[in-house]
């Protein structure tokens, strides 16, 4: 938006029409192809491409990506529903959603910082207590992570499961503990506040979020990112879930003896009480 304002005087008549449309409809423009944006404004696709170049972007895809990053955290549910109306039929829905999830997995794998991943595994194995903080759709991820960490080690708590306020659970947190905050757009202010408190008490904080410009990052000692892009009112949790899966497996390998003992005892309990048919 700042680039548009600074370069507006340099734009041609057609490019000014594009700029005006983006300023007024940024939530829709961010997910349009160059051809579709040109059609909507009434200019050619090449004019849209040149517009991106005038703003010093490498091309239209680069400008579009930057615009998406800027506005994705501000989209309301209504705006997400409006964006998803491009799914014309059931077959199109399946293909577009699966492709988006595949792209999210690919981008997550390409951007993973393996050094930070190792630090996260070490923090999980060494922490006296682990608190997992997540709200809204991210509670699904928190429950998945907590379910398996509880099989590996003791003292794992999930704030979303409690009837108490987050701070009623976190008030004893200290330097020997690890707080794992999970948050994706739209970010929960409660999660951010909880991480801020944990950090002030000296606890280590691991943020699991979608990008390094997420508001969770400024309160974290280390951050793991997983892409959750989805042009819909539904959050894509495929890549974040896969990242958590990798984290759990890595912790399990570190704690192989404990895991073996735990599951040996559980198998006896499951057999005695016919947990599985």
N, C-alpha and C positions, 0 to 999 in steps of 0.2 A: 504493500500500500504506500509505503514511504517512497519507493522507487517511482511509482506512478505519479505521485505528487511532484517529485523533483524533476521528472522528465516530461511532464505534461506539455510544456511549451514547445518541445521538440517534436511532438507527435503530429502525424498527418491527420487529415480530417477523419479518415476511416479508423485510424489507430486511437483517436480521441473517443470515438464511439465505443470501441472495445474497452478502453480505460473506464469510461463512464459506466458501462454495463457491469464490469468487474467490481467497481466501487460500490454499486448498489445491489449486486446479486452475487457476492463473492462465494456464498455457500453453494450456489448452483454452478457457477463458472468453474470452480475448482475441479469438478468431476466431468467436465465436457471435453470432448476431443477438440482439436483445433478446427476441424471441419464443422463440427456442431456449433461451436462458439461463433464462428464466422457466419454460419447460416442464421443463428439467432440474432446477431447484431445487424446483419445485412452487408457483410463484406466477404472477400474471398479468404480461403484457407491460408494462402500465402501472405495476406495482410496480417493475419493473426500471428503467423510464424515470425514475420519481420518485427511485429510489435514486441515479442519476447526478446528478440535480439537487441532492439533499441534499449530495453531495460537491462541490458548486459547479462542476460541469461544465455546459457549455451544452446538453448533451443526451447521449443514450446514444452516438451516433457519436463525439462528442468524447472521452468516457471510454474507449471502445473503442480509439480511435487512440492515446491516451496509454499505455494498457496494452500495446498491440502494440509501440510504440516501446521500452517498458521491457524487455519480455521477448524481443524478436526476436533479440537478439544472444546470448541464453542457450539458445536451443532446441537440443537435441541432434538428431541425424539421426533417432533413433527417434521423438522427439516430432513431428518434421516428417512422418514417414510416417503417424503416427496421425492428424494433422490432415488429410492428403490422402485419407483414406478416405471423405470426403464426395463424391468424384467417383463417381457411381453408374454411369455408362456412358461409352463412348468419345465419344459426341457431347457429353456434358456436360463431359468433360475438355477437348476442343478449345475449346468456347465459354468455359469458365472461365479457361483458361490464356491464350487470346488476349485476352480482356477484361482480365485482370490486366496483361498486357504493354502494352496500349493505355493503361490507367490510369497505369502507371509512366511511359510516354512523356509523357503529358499533364502529370503532376505535375512531371516533370523540366523540361519546357519552361517551366512556370509559375514554377518556383523558381530558374531559372538566373540567376546574377549576371553580367551581360554585362561589367561592369568587370573582374571577376576573370578572366573568360574571356579578355579582351584581354591582361591581365597574364600569363596562362599562355602564350598564343601568343608574346608578346614574350620571355618567359624561354626558351622552346624554341628560338627563332631565335638568341638571343644566347649561349646556354650553350656553353662549350668542349667539355664532355662531358655526355652525358645517360645517366643510369642509371635503368632501370625496374625497380622492385622489386614483386614480386607472388608470392603463394603459392597453392597449391591451385587452385580453380576460376578464380581471378583471373588465373592464368598465361595463360589463353586470351586475355584482354583485353590482357595485356602483349605477347604475341606479335603480335597484330593491330596494336597501336600501333607496336611496334618495326619490323615489316615495312615499313610505309609511311614511318616517319621515316627509316629507312635509305636509302630511295630519294630522300629530300629532302636529307639532310645526312649528314656523317660522325660517327664517334665516338658511336654509340648502342649501349648495352650492356643486356642483359636478364639479371638474376641467375638467373632460373628456368631458363635454357638451359645454365648452366654446371654442371660437375661439382664445382666448388669451392664452398666456403661463401660465403654472401652477403658476409661481411666480408673475404674474400680478394679480392673484386672491388671493394669499396667503399673499401679502406683508403687509396687515393690521392685520394679525393674532396676537393675544396677549394672555395674561394669562387667560382671561375669556373664551377663545374659546377651542373647541375640534377639533382635526384633526384625521380623521379615514383613515388610510392607508390600502389598500387592495392589496395584492400581493402574487402570487403563481409562482412556477417555470415555465419558467425562469423569474427571478425577474427583474422588470424594474428599471433601474438605476435612472430614473426620479422620480419614487415614493420614492425611498430611499433618494434622495437629498431633496425632498419636506418635508419628515418627519424630516430630519436633520435640515432644516431651521425652521420648526414649533417649534421644540424642543428648538432651540436657541432663539426663541422669547418668550419662557415661556409658550407656549400653551400646554395643555394636549394632549397626542398622544395615540391613540388606534390602535394597529396593528392587522389586521385579515389576517392570513397567514397559512402556512401548518405545521410548526414545530418551536420549540424554538431555532433552529439553523439558522432560516431564517435571512437574513441581515436586515429585517425590525425591528426585535426585539430590537436591540441595540439602536434604536432611539425612542422606545416606553415606556410609563409609565406603560401600561399593554397590554397583548397580549392574543388574543383568537385564538386557532388553530383549523383547520378543514382539514382533510386528502383529498388530491386530486390525489392520485396515479392512474395512468392509463398507461398501456403499449400501448400507441398510440400517434399520433401527436395531438390528441384532448385532451384538458385539461378537467378533470372531475370536474365540478362545483356543483355537487349534494350536497355533504356534506357542502361546504361553503355556499351554498344557504339556506340549512336547518338551519345552525347556524344563519344566518342573519334573517331568518324567526322567530326563537326563540327570537332573540334580539328585533325585532320589536314588537312582541306580548308582551314581558316583559315591554317594554317602554310604549306601549299602555295601559297596565293594570295600570301602575304608573300614567298615564295621562288620566284616564278613563273619567273624566268630560270634558276635552278639546276635546277628541276624539268624545264623544257623541254630543257635540255642533257642531263640525266641520261637522260630517256626517249628522246631522240634516239639516244644511244649504245646504250641497251638494245635499242631496236628493231633496230639493226644486228646486235647479238649474237644476238637471238632469231631473226632471219631467217637468219643464217649457220648457226646450229646447230639450226635447225628446232625451236625450243622449243615453238612452237604449230603445230598441224596445219592 
